[in-house]
Amino acid sequence: MRTIIFAAAFALASSSGAFALSCKEDTTAKRLAGAAATSHMKKCETDARAKCEADSTARKLAGAAKTSHMKKCVDDAVGN
């Protein structure tokens, strides 16, 4: 019984995004190489840029503050 509860708790925790990987870590974890890795990285960066843009808008950032936030946010998401 304990094993089932532990497995369910682990599955829930790992699917909740609590252990989010950067794009580079995700590409490595999926063992992608060549064109597949390039494509995955490009899509991941595009998605990260969109999320960061939404976050900047929600925070009502503008000018240098927005530029700085966007750079840090995207770099963190991509794994630079």
Protein Blocks (a to p, Z undefined) as FASTA:
>chain_A
ZZmmmmmmmmmmmmnopacccfklmmmmnopghjllmmmmmmmmmmmmmmmmmmmmmnop
ghjllmmmmmmmmmmmnoZZ
